[in-house]
Amino acid sequence: MPPLPEAAAARLSALGNQMRTLSDTFVGYPCSQDFSYPEIIPLLGYAINNVGDPFGESIYRENTFALEREVVAFFQQHLRAPAEQTWGYMTSGGTEGNLYGLYLAREIHPDGIIYYSEHTHYSAAKLVRVLGARSIMIRGQDNGEIDYEDLRETIRIHRDAPPIILANIGTTMHGAVDNLTTIRAMLKDMAISRSYIHADAALSGMLLPWVDDPQPFGFDAGVDSIAVSGHKFIGSPMPCGVVLAGRRHVDRVARSVEYVGCMDTTIAGSRNAVTPVILWSAIQRWGADGFRERMGRCLEMADYAIAAFARHGIKAWRHPNSITVVFPRPRDSVIRNWQIAPSGDIAHIITMPHVTRTMIDRVVAETAGLTQQQP
Ligand SMILES: Cc1ncc(COP(=O)(O)O)c(C=O)c1O
């Protein structure tokens, strides 16, 4: 390949410096930044591609299926998904995983209605449009959970259509977990025989396995499919995720494709073959015990942040087992300086593993108006 022109190299070097500076103020989004994966570099010289079903054989053998299968197995184990009854693959992120779960649900129940709360990630409305599915948005409670009464009443009015519930296992803004036990009891109580529950566990799907007393969140809580992001708690320089679903559901959509010699069970055709190496490597490095210890530190940091806000008379709070610290929306300069995502009159910081006490002290001081960081 021709060498990179000097001017282009200089631009990339400036971009690197910009990232380094920005990383010091990265407290508003749920993406870990405490990683380093030099082991992927030798693989970047090949046209690796995980096209097709990672559990099949493909004619395209420059793939990382073997590692992808181990990543899926790790998620199956910790999302309490029986390996013989479930299947999964690595997605481009939580959004693709949610699309996959809703796609399966719509294939199984073409006459179904998708219910999701107003606190659901903004991409849900787009996904139901992509699928051309009927959907109804349900009121949310102030704490971020779905309003169970509104859900019950709405399902009752539409009893002829199978409910497809998009449950939040950790909402974007509040880190709230919709109660799967309550939702399942509601469906049982109404004698609804055809239904589907997809769990959007983008962040909390890799937090709840590491706490002592998690809210119900996995297949043992009755979900039909679950989507988790890989670049959030585990951390990755490239967005990625894992989706798991009941095998019997996936069998409904699987088609054999001669061109690549394997089953077409995934949404994307060509798929990232580097991200399986990244998650596999993280799993090898941390293991379940390492993730548990890391989550413990994140929870401690979340409590540190709440106490720091309280010292300045600012009320901040979090849900149990959540590292999303909610506080009143600060002024725009704080939002800009600290890359904080606002929503109406609230905002949050998320104490991902790279967030330090110093960062929290500075963000709290600035929110309280004691200091002004130079942008
Ligand atoms: C609850 C929830 N669902 C879905 C998503 C989308 O995930 P991704 O950005 O991995 O596509 C997010 C992202 O923050 C989220 O918080």
The ligand as an SDF file (V2000), in Angstrom:
LIG
                    3D

 16 16  0  0  0  0  0  0  0  0999 V2000
  -31.1020    0.9630   27.4930 C   0  0  0  0  0  0  0  0  0  0  0  0
  -30.3540    1.0660   26.2140 C   0  0  0  0  0  0  0  0  0  0  0  0
  -30.7590    0.3400   25.1640 N   0  0  0  0  0  0  0  0  0  0  0  0
  -30.1210    0.3760   23.9870 C   0  0  0  0  0  0  0  0  0  0  0  0
  -29.0070    1.1640   23.8190 C   0  0  0  0  0  0  0  0  0  0  0  0
  -28.3110    1.1850   22.4960 C   0  0  0  0  0  0  0  0  0  0  0  0
  -27.1680    0.4110   22.5880 O   0  0  0  0  0  0  0  0  0  0  0  0
  -25.9770    0.5590   21.5240 P   0  0  0  0  0  0  0  0  0  0  0  0
  -25.4840    1.9600   21.6430 O   0  0  0  0  0  0  0  0  0  0  0  0
  -25.0030   -0.4820   21.9700 O   0  0  0  0  0  0  0  0  0  0  0  0
  -26.5500    0.2640   20.1760 O   0  0  0  0  0  0  0  0  0  0  0  0
  -28.5410    1.9330   24.8900 C   0  0  0  0  0  0  0  0  0  0  0  0
  -27.3580    2.7910   24.7320 C   0  0  0  0  0  0  0  0  0  0  0  0
  -26.9730    3.5350   25.5790 O   0  0  0  0  0  0  0  0  0  0  0  0
  -29.2360    1.8860   26.1130 C   0  0  0  0  0  0  0  0  0  0  0  0
  -28.8560    2.6240   27.1690 O   0  0  0  0  0  0  0  0  0  0  0  0
  1  2  1  0
  2  3  1  0
  2 15  2  0
  3  4  2  0
  4  5  1  0
  5  6  1  0
  5 12  2  0
  6  7  1  0
  7  8  1  0
  8  9  2  0
  8 10  1  0
  8 11  1  0
 12 13  1  0
 12 15  1  0
 13 14  2  0
 15 16  1  0
M  END
$$$$
